[in-house]
Amino acid sequence: MPARRNNQGSKPPGALVPFDDTETARTALKTILLARSITYAQLAELLAVQGVHETETSIAHKIRRGTFQLSFMYQCMRAIGVSQLVLDIPTQRSPDVARA
């Protein structure tokens, strides 16, 4: 009897690969903070003025995980003075397509 081929992990040509949404969220928030030179400690202070009580550590953990709620993103944007935010929502891509 011939041995079975293990095809686990292999993708057929042209198969779609989902984006890592947690990485996308993490990168978006970190990029905005970096562009405005705002540290997690400063963000915690700005959020406190808004009545949102987060510590530097809790902010770091949320951003590291990338699993924060959209309401947290809104709170952060409001605290740092962002009135409009345009986010590119990634869709599935073919593994043959290079990231820009």
Secondary structure, 3 states (H helix, E strand, C coil): CCCCCCCCCCCCCCCCECCCHHHHHHHHHHHHHHHCCCCHHHHHHHHHHCCCCCCHHHHHHHHHHCCCCHHHHHHHHHHHCCCCCCCCCCCCECCCCCCC
